[in-house]
Amino acid sequence: MNDYFEVGYLDGCLLREAAIVLIQLMLPTFSTSRLIIRPFLPEDSNDIFRLNGNRKVMQFLPRDEFFGSQAEASHFLESYIRKSEEVAFVRQAVIRRSDGKWLGWCGLREQKDGEVDLGFRFHESEWGNGYATESGLAWLEYGFNEGQLSEIVANAAVGNVGSQKVLAKLGFLRHEREDHTEDGFRWLRYRINKNRYQKESVSQTM
């Protein structure tokens, strides 16, 4: 590598890293009683690769969300981080406060039809600990308050009982007329509006 190419290469890497840092500063970060919810980092790619490589985690998700290699996961994550500055809502990493362990992700996403959905995905070893509900509540609060949304939607595959229970705990209501088939799965449609969210929040604090 000649000096000119090396300097150019290093400058390009530094610019890319600086852009990632800037994007992260622009995105929200939450703290709950047990969790830190933060923007994705490039070093999260190993956990993303393991998460999307677990057959039980992915059993109700499209095959194209599997990663064939660590490099593929890294490329996806870097692209996702860059694109995060172009959208109003994102998925983010969920970290356990007590030991810094990477648990999974949760967040909001604007769909093609303009509606905003809540999604989450966690390592199988962390199921049953209430992390999806806890992080989901933080995102609902953000979406309805800072995000000024009037309604948030969610989808769960017919056989994904765990996700259906989480959505019920969060206060989502089933909308059977909007159930649909996509990517080989039958999806159940859920909704929660701001008024219901506020009522549910009050009832949970009483």
C-alpha positions in Angstrom: 0.0 0.0 0.0 1.6 3.3 -1.1 1.5 6.4 1.2 -1.1 8.2 -0.8 -3.5 5.2 -0.9 -2.9 4.5 2.8 -3.7 8.1 3.8 -6.8 8.1 1.6 -7.9 4.7 3.0 -7.4 5.9 6.6 -9.2 9.2 5.9 -12.1 7.2 4.4 -12.3 5.0 7.5 -12.2 8.0 9.8 -14.9 9.8 7.9 -17.1 6.7 8.0 -16.5 6.3 11.8 -17.2 10.0 12.3 -20.5 9.7 10.4 -21.5 6.7 12.5 -20.8 8.6 15.7 -22.8 11.6 14.5 -25.8 9.4 13.6 -25.6 7.8 17.1 -25.7 11.2 18.8 -28.8 12.2 16.8 -30.8 9.0 17.8 -32.6 8.5 21.2 -31.1 6.5 24.0 -33.3 5.2 26.8 -32.7 3.8 30.3 -35.3 1.7 32.1 -35.0 -0.1 35.5 -33.0 -2.9 34.0 -32.1 -1.9 30.4 -30.3 0.5 28.2 -31.7 1.0 24.8 -29.1 2.5 22.4 -28.4 2.9 18.7 -26.6 0.0 17.0 -22.8 0.0 16.9 -20.7 -1.8 14.3 -19.4 -4.2 17.0 -23.0 -5.4 17.5 -22.7 -7.5 14.3 -21.6 -10.7 16.1 -24.7 -10.6 18.3 -26.9 -9.8 15.3 -25.3 -12.7 13.4 -26.0 -15.1 16.3 -29.5 -13.8 16.8 -30.5 -14.2 13.2 -28.8 -17.6 13.0 -30.9 -19.1 15.8 -33.6 -21.3 14.3 -36.0 -20.9 17.2 -35.7 -17.1 17.2 -36.2 -17.0 13.4 -38.9 -19.8 13.1 -41.7 -17.2 12.3 -39.6 -14.9 10.2 -38.7 -14.8 6.5 -35.7 -16.8 5.3 -34.2 -13.6 3.8 -33.6 -12.3 7.3 -31.0 -15.1 8.0 -27.4 -14.1 7.6 -25.1 -16.6 5.8 -21.9 -15.2 7.3 -20.5 -12.7 9.9 -19.4 -10.5 7.0 -23.0 -10.4 5.7 -24.2 -9.3 9.2 -21.5 -6.7 9.4 -22.4 -5.2 6.0 -26.1 -5.2 6.9 -25.5 -3.4 10.2 -23.2 -0.8 8.8 -25.8 0.0 6.1 -28.6 0.1 8.7 -26.6 2.5 10.9 -26.0 4.9 7.9 -29.7 4.8 6.9 -30.8 5.6 10.4 -30.2 9.3 9.9 -32.8 9.3 7.0 -35.7 7.9 9.0 -37.8 9.1 12.0 -37.9 5.8 13.8 -35.5 2.9 14.2 -34.8 -0.4 15.9 -32.1 -0.2 18.6 -29.9 -2.6 20.7 -31.2 -3.6 24.1 -28.4 -3.9 26.8 -28.8 -5.2 30.3 -27.7 -2.5 32.7 -26.3 -4.9 35.4 -23.6 -6.5 33.3 -23.7 -4.8 29.8 -24.9 -8.0 28.1 -26.4 -7.5 24.6 -29.9 -9.0 24.8 -31.5 -8.2 21.5 -33.2 -5.3 19.8 -36.5 -3.4 20.0 -37.8 -0.3 18.3 -40.2 1.5 15.9 -40.2 1.5 12.1 -42.1 3.4 9.5 -43.8 1.0 7.1 -44.4 1.5 3.4 -48.0 2.5 4.0 -46.8 5.3 6.4 -47.9 3.5 9.6 -45.3 3.0 12.4 -44.9 -0.5 13.9 -43.2 -1.8 17.0 -40.9 -4.8 16.7 -38.5 -6.7 18.9 -36.2 -9.7 18.8 -34.2 -11.2 21.6 -31.7 -14.0 22.1 -33.4 -17.3 23.0 -31.5 -17.4 26.4 -33.3 -14.2 27.4 -36.9 -15.2 26.7 -39.3 -15.0 29.6 -37.5 -12.3 31.5 -39.8 -9.4 30.5 -37.2 -7.6 28.4 -39.5 -7.3 25.3 -42.3 -5.8 27.4 -39.9 -3.4 29.3 -38.2 -2.1 26.2 -41.5 -2.0 24.3 -43.0 0.3 26.9 -40.1 2.6 26.5 -40.6 2.8 22.8 -44.3 3.4 23.1 -43.7 6.3 25.5 -41.2 7.7 23.0 -43.5 7.2 20.0 -46.5 8.8 21.5 -44.7 11.7 23.3 -41.5 12.7 21.5 -42.6 11.1 18.2 -46.1 12.6 18.4 -47.7 9.5 17.0 -51.5 9.0 17.3 -51.3 5.2 16.8 -48.7 2.4 16.6 -49.2 -1.0 15.0 -47.6 -4.4 15.4 -47.6 -7.8 13.7 -47.2 -11.3 15.2 -47.2 -14.6 13.3 -50.1 -17.0 14.1 -47.8 -19.5 15.9 -45.7 -16.9 17.7 -47.6 -17.0 21.1 -44.7 -15.3 22.9 -44.9 -12.2 20.8 -48.7 -12.2 21.0 -48.5 -12.2 24.9 -46.0 -9.3 24.9 -48.3 -7.2 22.7 -51.2 -7.9 24.9 -49.2 -6.8 28.0 -48.3 -3.6 26.2 -51.9 -2.8 25.7 -52.2 -3.6 21.9 -55.6 -4.7 20.7 -56.1 -7.4 17.9 -57.6 -6.2 14.6 -58.7 -9.4 13.0 -59.9 -7.7 9.8 -56.3 -6.7 9.1 -54.8 -10.1 9.5 -52.8 -11.0 6.4 -50.5 -13.5 4.7 -47.0 -12.4 3.8 -43.7 -14.2 3.3 -45.4 -17.6 3.8 -46.8 -16.7 7.2 -50.2 -15.7 8.5 -49.8 -12.4 10.4 -52.0 -11.1 13.2 -52.5 -7.4 13.2 -52.5 -5.3 16.4 -53.0 -1.6 17.2 -52.7 0.8 20.1 -53.7 4.4 20.0 -52.4 7.2 22.2 -55.6 7.4 24.4 -55.4 3.7 25.1 -51.7 3.9 25.9 -52.3 6.7 28.4 -55.1 4.7 30.1 -53.0 1.6 30.2 -50.0 3.6 31.7 -52.3 5.0 34.4 -53.7 1.6 35.3 -50.2 0.1 35.6 -49.1 2.8 38.1 -52.2 2.4 40.3 
